[in-house]
Amino acid sequence: MSLARFKDLCLDAVDPDLLGAFYSELLGLAPQTRDGVVVSLDGATPTERVWINRVPEQRSAKNRMHLDIRVRSLEQALELGAHELDRLEGWTVLADPEGNEFCVFLTDGSPGSAEPGLMELGVDAVDQEAQSRWWADLLGAGRGTEDDDSYSWIDHISDAPFESIAFANVPEPKTVKNRVHLDLFGDPAALEAAGAQVLRTPDEGRPWTVMADPEGNEFCVFLDA
């Protein structure tokens, strides 16, 4: 039984139009505007929506949560304004136009192959095993671990528009606010009892609770309608 359900994926942006145009092309989603500014990228279903949240602060540290995206060609992302950070066996690490890291995996578009678009979320963790277990319990998800225990993942996440969340160990703790976060449906009191921290309670203009997981990663909680 899960304590929370997936609601939305959110990206922070200093320039929502710039980042919205970039990710709408890579993810195959349609930009939606409010007062002439991109506020979300929408797909065929509500759970595919990605919110673009304007923030004043520039990226100042490596993101602890990032997107993993399938693409037909690396050149597509580069032509849209990404730049290459590292090339590894099986994937390439890029930075978007605001410097946020993301990983691309090639798909050839042949029959039976995966379609381009959002594949999974990657999360840095000081203790990837504990983090993956905590999130699996929270979302009622399945969990798997690489044979050498180098990383673990959770999958079969109800309503999520991606296949999994992968957790990998890093030596450094979290230091700044994440620029990628999840919105969830749930009961803040139950989540706090399960180990989440309340960072901000609802107010008149923002009727949701901002919380953090055991390693400080922010997420927002909305009461089920």
C-alpha atoms as an extended CHARMM CRD file, in Angstrom:
* protein
*
       225  EXT
         1         1  MET       CA              0.0000000000        0.0000000000        0.0000000000  PROA      1               0.0000000000
         2         2  SER       CA              1.4130000000        3.4120000000       -0.9630000000  PROA      2               0.0000000000
         3         3  LEU       CA              1.4350000000        6.5420000000        1.1740000000  PROA      3               0.0000000000
         4         4  ALA       CA              1.4910000000        8.8380000000       -1.8680000000  PROA      4               0.0000000000
         5         5  ARG       CA              0.7350000000        8.9130000000       -5.5980000000  PROA      5               0.0000000000
         6         6  PHE       CA              2.5300000000       10.6500000000       -8.4330000000  PROA      6               0.0000000000
         7         7  LYS       CA              0.9310000000       13.9350000000       -9.5300000000  PROA      7               0.0000000000
         8         8  ASP       CA              3.4180000000       16.0050000000      -11.5810000000  PROA      8               0.0000000000
         9         9  LEU       CA              7.0390000000       16.5290000000      -12.4940000000  PROA      9               0.0000000000
        10        10  CYS       CA              8.3750000000       20.0930000000      -12.0210000000  PROA      10              0.0000000000
        11        11  LEU       CA             11.4190000000       21.8980000000      -13.4230000000  PROA      11              0.0000000000
        12        12  ASP       CA             12.7830000000       25.2160000000      -12.1160000000  PROA      12              0.0000000000
        13        13  ALA       CA             13.7810000000       27.7820000000      -14.7390000000  PROA      13              0.0000000000
        14        14  VAL       CA             15.1560000000       31.3030000000      -14.7160000000  PROA      14              0.0000000000
        15        15  ASP       CA             13.8060000000       31.6530000000      -18.2690000000  PROA      15              0.0000000000
        16        16  PRO       CA             10.6760000000       29.4690000000      -18.6030000000  PROA      16              0.0000000000
        17        17  ASP       CA             10.3010000000       30.2180000000      -22.3170000000  PROA      17              0.0000000000
        18        18  LEU       CA             13.8710000000       29.1280000000      -23.0690000000  PROA      18              0.0000000000
        19        19  LEU       CA             13.7570000000       25.9390000000      -21.0100000000  PROA      19              0.0000000000
        20        20  GLY       CA             10.1690000000       25.1990000000      -22.0320000000  PROA      20              0.0000000000
        21        21  ALA       CA             11.0150000000       25.3590000000      -25.7330000000  PROA      21              0.0000000000
        22        22  PHE       CA             14.0660000000       23.1420000000      -25.2040000000  PROA      22              0.0000000000
        23        23  TYR       CA             12.3140000000       20.3590000000      -23.2910000000  PROA      23              0.0000000000
        24        24  SER       CA              9.1140000000       20.4800000000      -25.3260000000  PROA      24              0.0000000000
        25        25  GLU       CA             11.1480000000       19.4000000000      -28.3600000000  PROA      25              0.0000000000
        26        26  LEU       CA             13.1460000000       16.7230000000      -26.5260000000  PROA      26              0.0000000000
        27        27  LEU       CA             10.1670000000       15.2660000000      -24.6670000000  PROA      27              0.0000000000
        28        28  GLY       CA              7.5800000000       15.6270000000      -27.4300000000  PROA      28              0.0000000000
        29        29  LEU       CA              5.2670000000       17.7290000000      -25.2630000000  PROA      29              0.0000000000
        30        30  ALA       CA              3.2780000000       20.8610000000      -26.1300000000  PROA      30              0.0000000000
        31        31  PRO       CA              4.1350000000       24.1310000000      -24.3410000000  PROA      31              0.0000000000
        32        32  GLN       CA              1.2490000000       25.8640000000      -22.5660000000  PROA      32              0.0000000000
        33        33  THR       CA              1.4170000000       29.5580000000      -21.7170000000  PROA      33              0.0000000000
        34        34  ARG       CA             -0.1180000000       31.8760000000      -19.1480000000  PROA      34              0.0000000000
        35        35  ASP       CA              0.2220000000       35.6420000000      -19.6370000000  PROA      35              0.0000000000
        36        36  GLY       CA              2.5540000000       34.8920000000      -22.5310000000  PROA      36              0.0000000000
        37        37  VAL       CA              4.9920000000       32.7720000000      -20.4900000000  PROA      37              0.0000000000
        38        38  VAL       CA              5.4270000000       28.9920000000      -20.7140000000  PROA      38              0.0000000000
        39        39  VAL       CA              4.0950000000       27.3830000000      -17.5390000000  PROA      39              0.0000000000
        40        40  SER       CA              3.8330000000       23.7180000000      -18.5090000000  PROA      40              0.0000000000
        41        41  LEU       CA              4.5360000000       21.1030000000      -21.1590000000  PROA      41              0.0000000000
        42        42  ASP       CA              1.5150000000       18.8940000000      -21.7890000000  PROA      42              0.0000000000
        43        43  GLY       CA              1.0340000000       15.4720000000      -23.3080000000  PROA      43              0.0000000000
        44        44  ALA       CA             -1.9110000000       13.2710000000      -24.1080000000  PROA      44              0.0000000000
        45        45  THR       CA             -2.7380000000       12.6640000000      -20.4180000000  PROA      45              0.0000000000
        46        46  PRO       CA             -2.5680000000       14.9100000000      -17.3200000000  PROA      46              0.0000000000
        47        47  THR       CA              0.1930000000       12.8400000000      -15.7050000000  PROA      47              0.0000000000
        48        48  GLU       CA              2.5130000000       13.5560000000      -18.6470000000  PROA      48              0.0000000000
        49        49  ARG       CA              2.4740000000       17.2540000000      -17.7800000000  PROA      49              0.0000000000
        50        50  VAL       CA              5.7680000000       18.8800000000      -16.7880000000  PROA      50              0.0000000000
        51        51  TRP       CA              5.4370000000       22.1630000000      -14.8960000000  PROA      51              0.0000000000
        52        52  ILE       CA              8.0020000000       24.8790000000      -15.6010000000  PROA      52              0.0000000000
        53        53  ASN       CA              8.4100000000       27.0030000000      -12.4670000000  PROA      53              0.0000000000
        54        54  ARG       CA             10.0520000000       30.4170000000      -12.7330000000  PROA      54              0.0000000000
        55        55  VAL       CA             12.6980000000       30.9610000000      -10.0470000000  PROA      55              0.0000000000
        56        56  PRO       CA             15.0640000000       33.9300000000       -9.4950000000  PROA      56              0.0000000000
        57        57  GLU       CA             18.2050000000       31.9750000000       -8.6640000000  PROA      57              0.0000000000
        58        58  GLN       CA             20.6120000000       30.5790000000      -11.2610000000  PROA      58              0.0000000000
        59        59  ARG       CA             21.8400000000       26.9990000000      -11.0210000000  PROA      59              0.0000000000
        60        60  SER       CA             24.7360000000       26.9690000000       -8.5420000000  PROA      60              0.0000000000
        61        61  ALA       CA             25.5710000000       23.2800000000       -7.9840000000  PROA      61              0.0000000000
        62        62  LYS       CA             25.2350000000       19.8820000000       -9.6170000000  PROA      62              0.0000000000
        63        63  ASN       CA             21.6160000000       18.7430000000       -9.5470000000  PROA      63              0.0000000000
        64        64  ARG       CA             20.8260000000       15.7860000000       -7.2980000000  PROA      64              0.0000000000
        65        65  MET       CA             17.8090000000       14.8830000000       -9.4110000000  PROA      65              0.0000000000
        66        66  HSD       CA             18.0200000000       14.8600000000      -13.2030000000  PROA      66              0.0000000000
        67        67  LEU       CA             16.1350000000       13.6440000000      -16.2560000000  PROA      67              0.0000000000
        68        68  ASP       CA             17.1530000000       10.6330000000      -18.3570000000  PROA      68              0.0000000000
        69        69  ILE       CA             15.7790000000       11.0710000000      -21.8800000000  PROA      69              0.0000000000
        70        70  ARG       CA             15.6700000000        8.8280000000      -24.9510000000  PROA      70              0.0000000000
        71        71  VAL       CA             16.5370000000       10.5990000000      -28.2110000000  PROA      71              0.0000000000
        72        72  ARG       CA             16.9070000000        9.5650000000      -31.8400000000  PROA      72              0.0000000000
        73        73  SER       CA             20.1940000000       11.4550000000      -32.1350000000  PROA      73              0.0000000000
        74        74  LEU       CA             22.6150000000       13.2980000000      -29.9160000000  PROA      74              0.0000000000
        75        75  GLU       CA             22.7620000000       16.0430000000      -32.5390000000  PROA      75              0.0000000000
        76        76  GLN       CA             19.1050000000       16.9220000000      -31.9070000000  PROA      76              0.0000000000
        77        77  ALA       CA             19.8000000000       17.8850000000      -28.3040000000  PROA      77              0.0000000000
        78        78  LEU       CA             22.9620000000       19.7770000000      -29.2190000000  PROA      78              0.0000000000
        79        79  GLU       CA             21.2130000000       21.7300000000      -31.9650000000  PROA      79              0.0000000000
        80        80  LEU       CA             18.4860000000       22.7340000000      -29.5000000000  PROA      80              0.0000000000
        81        81  GLY       CA             21.0630000000       24.3300000000      -27.2070000000  PROA      81              0.0000000000
        82        82  ALA       CA             22.5090000000       21.5670000000      -25.0070000000  PROA      82              0.0000000000
        83        83  HSD       CA             26.2330000000       21.0650000000      -24.5530000000  PROA      83              0.0000000000
        84        84  GLU       CA             28.1400000000       17.8800000000      -23.8080000000  PROA      84              0.0000000000
        85        85  LEU       CA             29.6140000000       17.2410000000      -20.3590000000  PROA      85              0.0000000000
        86        86  ASP       CA             30.6690000000       13.5940000000      -20.5070000000  PROA      86              0.0000000000
        87        87  ARG       CA             30.3470000000       10.5520000000      -22.7740000000  PROA      87              0.0000000000
        88        88  LEU       CA             29.9580000000        7.2190000000      -21.0140000000  PROA      88              0.0000000000
        89        89  GLU       CA             29.3020000000        3.6660000000      -22.1150000000  PROA      89              0.0000000000
        90        90  GLY       CA             25.6250000000        3.6080000000      -23.0670000000  PROA      90              0.0000000000
        91        91  TRP       CA             24.7150000000        7.2550000000      -22.5010000000  PROA      91              0.0000000000
        92        92  THR       CA             25.9000000000       10.8510000000      -22.7620000000  PROA      92              0.0000000000
        93        93  VAL       CA             25.6990000000       13.5060000000      -20.0500000000  PROA      93              0.0000000000
        94        94  LEU       CA             24.5570000000       16.8880000000      -21.3650000000  PROA      94              0.0000000000
        95        95  ALA       CA             23.6430000000       20.2510000000      -19.8730000000  PROA      95              0.0000000000
        96        96  ASP       CA             20.5030000000       22.1070000000      -20.9290000000  PROA      96              0.0000000000
        97        97  PRO       CA             20.5680000000       25.8400000000      -21.8230000000  PROA      97              0.0000000000
        98        98  GLU       CA             20.4970000000       26.7970000000      -18.1200000000  PROA      98              0.0000000000
        99        99  GLY       CA             23.2430000000       24.3330000000      -17.1810000000  PROA      99              0.0000000000
       100       100  ASN       CA             21.0880000000       21.5660000000      -15.6800000000  PROA      100             0.0000000000
       101       101  GLU       CA             22.5590000000       18.1220000000      -16.2010000000  PROA      101             0.0000000000
       102       102  PHE       CA             20.5580000000       15.4210000000      -17.9570000000  PROA      102             0.0000000000
       103       103  CYS       CA             21.4350000000       12.1160000000      -19.6250000000  PROA      103             0.0000000000
       104       104  VAL       CA             20.4960000000       10.9900000000      -23.1160000000  PROA      104             0.0000000000
       105       105  PHE       CA             20.1490000000        7.4190000000      -24.3390000000  PROA      105             0.0000000000
       106       106  LEU       CA             19.8910000000        6.6790000000      -28.0490000000  PROA      106             0.0000000000
       107       107  THR       CA             16.9290000000        4.8090000000      -29.5200000000  PROA      107             0.0000000000
       108       108  ASP       CA             16.8890000000        3.9010000000      -33.1940000000  PROA      108             0.0000000000
       109       109  GLY       CA             13.1370000000        4.0080000000      -33.7580000000  PROA      109             0.0000000000
       110       110  SER       CA             13.0260000000        0.4720000000      -35.1670000000  PROA      110             0.0000000000
       111       111  PRO       CA              9.9100000000       -1.6770000000      -34.5850000000  PROA      111             0.0000000000
       112       112  GLY       CA              9.7580000000       -2.7400000000      -30.9580000000  PROA      112             0.0000000000
       113       113  SER       CA             12.3310000000       -0.2060000000      -29.7920000000  PROA      113             0.0000000000
       114       114  ALA       CA             11.5510000000        2.3920000000      -27.1390000000  PROA      114             0.0000000000
       115       115  GLU       CA             10.0580000000        5.6940000000      -28.2550000000  PROA      115             0.0000000000
       116       116  PRO       CA             11.9240000000        8.9720000000      -27.7110000000  PROA      116             0.0000000000
       117       117  GLY       CA             10.9590000000       10.9190000000      -24.5940000000  PROA      117             0.0000000000
       118       118  LEU       CA             11.3270000000       10.8330000000      -20.8360000000  PROA      118             0.0000000000
       119       119  MET       CA             12.7740000000        7.5070000000      -19.6700000000  PROA      119             0.0000000000
       120       120  GLU       CA             13.5110000000        7.8420000000      -15.9450000000  PROA      120             0.0000000000
       121       121  LEU       CA             14.6670000000       10.1590000000      -13.1770000000  PROA      121             0.0000000000
       122       122  GLY       CA             18.1560000000        9.8800000000      -11.7510000000  PROA      122             0.0000000000
       123       123  VAL       CA             18.8130000000       10.7560000000       -8.1050000000  PROA      123             0.0000000000
       124       124  ASP       CA             22.1520000000       11.2290000000       -6.3300000000  PROA      124             0.0000000000
       125       125  ALA       CA             22.2410000000        9.8090000000       -2.8270000000  PROA      125             0.0000000000
       126       126  VAL       CA             24.6750000000        9.4190000000        0.0420000000  PROA      126             0.0000000000
       127       127  ASP       CA             22.9220000000        6.1120000000        0.7920000000  PROA      127             0.0000000000
       128       128  GLN       CA             21.2320000000        4.9170000000       -2.3910000000  PROA      128             0.0000000000
       129       129  GLU       CA             19.9110000000        1.7190000000       -0.8080000000  PROA      129             0.0000000000
       130       130  ALA       CA             18.1330000000        3.5290000000        2.0270000000  PROA      130             0.0000000000
       131       131  GLN       CA             16.7970000000        6.1810000000       -0.3340000000  PROA      131             0.0000000000
       132       132  SER       CA             15.4150000000        3.7040000000       -2.8450000000  PROA      132             0.0000000000
       133       133  ARG       CA             13.7450000000        1.6880000000       -0.0930000000  PROA      133             0.0000000000
       134       134  TRP       CA             12.1750000000        4.8220000000        1.3840000000  PROA      134             0.0000000000
       135       135  TRP       CA             10.7730000000        5.9920000000       -1.9630000000  PROA      135             0.0000000000
       136       136  ALA       CA              9.6090000000        2.4990000000       -2.9180000000  PROA      136             0.0000000000
       137       137  ASP       CA              7.6320000000        2.2900000000        0.3230000000  PROA      137             0.0000000000
       138       138  LEU       CA              6.2770000000        5.8050000000       -0.1470000000  PROA      138             0.0000000000
       139       139  LEU       CA              5.0060000000        5.1770000000       -3.6880000000  PROA      139             0.0000000000
       140       140  GLY       CA              4.1560000000        1.4720000000       -3.3730000000  PROA      140             0.0000000000
       141       141  ALA       CA              6.6990000000        0.7760000000       -6.1240000000  PROA      141             0.0000000000
       142       142  GLY       CA              8.7980000000       -2.2130000000       -7.0950000000  PROA      142             0.0000000000
       143       143  ARG       CA             12.5140000000       -2.1040000000       -6.3240000000  PROA      143             0.0000000000
       144       144  GLY       CA             15.6350000000       -3.5670000000       -7.8970000000  PROA      144             0.0000000000
       145       145  THR       CA             19.3800000000       -3.4110000000       -7.2530000000  PROA      145             0.0000000000
       146       146  GLU       CA             22.3420000000       -3.7880000000       -9.6020000000  PROA      146             0.0000000000
       147       147  ASP       CA             24.3640000000       -6.9530000000       -8.9210000000  PROA      147             0.0000000000
       148       148  ASP       CA             27.3660000000       -4.9710000000       -7.6630000000  PROA      148             0.0000000000
       149       149  ASP       CA             25.1460000000       -2.7160000000       -5.4940000000  PROA      149             0.0000000000
       150       150  SER       CA             26.3670000000        0.3440000000       -7.4120000000  PROA      150             0.0000000000
       151       151  TYR       CA             22.8390000000        1.6390000000       -7.8030000000  PROA      151             0.0000000000
       152       152  SER       CA             19.2160000000        0.7010000000       -7.2570000000  PROA      152             0.0000000000
       153       153  TRP       CA             15.9230000000        1.7230000000       -8.7620000000  PROA      153             0.0000000000
       154       154  ILE       CA             12.1890000000        1.7520000000       -8.1900000000  PROA      154             0.0000000000
       155       155  ASP       CA              9.6580000000        1.0410000000      -10.9160000000  PROA      155             0.0000000000
       156       156  HSD       CA              5.9780000000        0.3420000000      -11.5670000000  PROA      156             0.0000000000
       157       157  ILE       CA              5.1710000000        3.7610000000      -10.1150000000  PROA      157             0.0000000000
       158       158  SER       CA              1.4510000000        4.3520000000      -10.5240000000  PROA      158             0.0000000000
       159       159  ASP       CA              0.5610000000        7.1920000000      -12.9660000000  PROA      159             0.0000000000
       160       160  ALA       CA              4.2030000000        8.2060000000      -13.5350000000  PROA      160             0.0000000000
       161       161  PRO       CA              5.0820000000        9.1290000000      -17.1530000000  PROA      161             0.0000000000
       162       162  PHE       CA              8.5460000000        7.5610000000      -16.7630000000  PROA      162             0.0000000000
       163       163  GLU       CA              9.7070000000        3.9870000000      -16.2280000000  PROA      163             0.0000000000
       164       164  SER       CA             11.6960000000        4.2850000000      -13.0280000000  PROA      164             0.0000000000
       165       165  ILE       CA             13.6540000000        6.3800000000      -10.5400000000  PROA      165             0.0000000000
       166       166  ALA       CA             17.3150000000        5.3380000000      -10.2860000000  PROA      166             0.0000000000
       167       167  PHE       CA             19.4270000000        6.0810000000       -7.1910000000  PROA      167             0.0000000000
       168       168  ALA       CA             23.2450000000        6.2180000000       -7.3340000000  PROA      168             0.0000000000
       169       169  ASN       CA             25.7220000000        6.8850000000       -4.5450000000  PROA      169             0.0000000000
       170       170  VAL       CA             27.7370000000       10.1030000000       -4.4850000000  PROA      170             0.0000000000
       171       171  PRO       CA             30.1460000000       11.2170000000       -1.7330000000  PROA      171             0.0000000000
       172       172  GLU       CA             28.7530000000       14.7140000000       -1.2080000000  PROA      172             0.0000000000
       173       173  PRO       CA             25.5400000000       15.5930000000        0.6720000000  PROA      173             0.0000000000
       174       174  LYS       CA             22.8300000000       17.8370000000       -0.7560000000  PROA      174             0.0000000000
       175       175  THR       CA             23.6170000000       21.5410000000       -0.3480000000  PROA      175             0.0000000000
       176       176  VAL       CA             21.1510000000       23.5790000000       -2.4540000000  PROA      176             0.0000000000
       177       177  LYS       CA             17.4920000000       23.3890000000       -3.4840000000  PROA      177             0.0000000000
       178       178  ASN       CA             16.8290000000       20.8730000000       -6.2630000000  PROA      178             0.0000000000
       179       179  ARG       CA             15.7980000000       22.2680000000       -9.6410000000  PROA      179             0.0000000000
       180       180  VAL       CA             13.8030000000       19.1040000000      -10.4360000000  PROA      180             0.0000000000
       181       181  HSD       CA             11.1690000000       17.8180000000       -8.0420000000  PROA      181             0.0000000000
       182       182  LEU       CA              8.0180000000       15.7160000000       -7.8200000000  PROA      182             0.0000000000
       183       183  ASP       CA              4.4990000000       16.7380000000       -6.8760000000  PROA      183             0.0000000000
       184       184  LEU       CA              2.5750000000       14.0040000000       -5.0750000000  PROA      184             0.0000000000
       185       185  PHE       CA             -0.9230000000       13.3480000000       -3.7950000000  PROA      185             0.0000000000
       186       186  GLY       CA             -0.8520000000       12.3090000000       -0.1460000000  PROA      186             0.0000000000
       187       187  ASP       CA             -1.3990000000       13.1130000000        3.5130000000  PROA      187             0.0000000000
       188       188  PRO       CA              1.4320000000       15.2930000000        4.8710000000  PROA      188             0.0000000000
       189       189  ALA       CA              0.9490000000       13.9740000000        8.4060000000  PROA      189             0.0000000000
       190       190  ALA       CA              1.3390000000       10.3730000000        7.2550000000  PROA      190             0.0000000000
       191       191  LEU       CA              4.4040000000       11.2690000000        5.2050000000  PROA      191             0.0000000000
       192       192  GLU       CA              5.9550000000       13.0950000000        8.1470000000  PROA      192             0.0000000000
       193       193  ALA       CA              5.3770000000       10.0300000000       10.3050000000  PROA      193             0.0000000000
       194       194  ALA       CA              7.1830000000        7.9870000000        7.6420000000  PROA      194             0.0000000000
       195       195  GLY       CA             10.2950000000       10.1690000000        7.8420000000  PROA      195             0.0000000000
       196       196  ALA       CA              9.6340000000       13.1670000000        5.5850000000  PROA      196             0.0000000000
       197       197  GLN       CA             10.3310000000       16.7010000000        6.8550000000  PROA      197             0.0000000000
       198       198  VAL       CA              7.8790000000       19.5920000000        6.5010000000  PROA      198             0.0000000000
       199       199  LEU       CA              9.5950000000       22.6100000000        4.9120000000  PROA      199             0.0000000000
       200       200  ARG       CA              6.5600000000       24.8290000000        4.3340000000  PROA      200             0.0000000000
       201       201  THR       CA              2.9040000000       24.4830000000        5.2540000000  PROA      201             0.0000000000
       202       202  PRO       CA              0.0490000000       25.5930000000        2.9570000000  PROA      202             0.0000000000
       203       203  ASP       CA             -1.0370000000       29.2070000000        2.7950000000  PROA      203             0.0000000000
       204       204  GLU       CA             -3.7570000000       31.1020000000        0.9340000000  PROA      204             0.0000000000
       205       205  GLY       CA             -1.8290000000       31.3720000000       -2.3320000000  PROA      205             0.0000000000
       206       206  ARG       CA             -0.0920000000       27.9920000000       -2.2240000000  PROA      206             0.0000000000
       207       207  PRO       CA             -2.4110000000       25.2420000000       -0.9630000000  PROA      207             0.0000000000
       208       208  TRP       CA              0.2290000000       22.5100000000       -0.8600000000  PROA      208             0.0000000000
       209       209  THR       CA              2.8540000000       21.3250000000        1.6130000000  PROA      209             0.0000000000
       210       210  VAL       CA              6.5520000000       21.4360000000        0.7320000000  PROA      210             0.0000000000
       211       211  MET       CA              8.3750000000       18.4470000000        2.2210000000  PROA      211             0.0000000000
       212       212  ALA       CA             11.7840000000       16.7790000000        1.9940000000  PROA      212             0.0000000000
       213       213  ASP       CA             12.8670000000       13.1480000000        1.9470000000  PROA      213             0.0000000000
       214       214  PRO       CA             15.4570000000       11.7720000000        4.4490000000  PROA      214             0.0000000000
       215       215  GLU       CA             18.3370000000       13.2450000000        2.3990000000  PROA      215             0.0000000000
       216       216  GLY       CA             16.6870000000       16.6440000000        1.9690000000  PROA      216             0.0000000000
       217       217  ASN       CA             15.2530000000       16.3390000000       -1.5550000000  PROA      217             0.0000000000
       218       218  GLU       CA             12.2050000000       18.5790000000       -1.8480000000  PROA      218             0.0000000000
       219       219  PHE       CA              8.7880000000       17.4410000000       -3.0540000000  PROA      219             0.0000000000
       220       220  CYS       CA              5.3220000000       18.9820000000       -2.8600000000  PROA      220             0.0000000000
       221       221  VAL       CA              2.2760000000       17.2470000000       -1.4360000000  PROA      221             0.0000000000
       222       222  PHE       CA             -1.3050000000       17.9480000000       -2.4740000000  PROA      222             0.0000000000
       223       223  LEU       CA             -4.3480000000       16.5430000000       -0.7100000000  PROA      223             0.0000000000
       224       224  ASP       CA             -6.2370000000       14.0280000000       -2.8370000000  PROA      224             0.0000000000
       225       225  ALA       CA             -9.2270000000       15.6230000000       -4.5150000000  PROA      225             0.0000000000
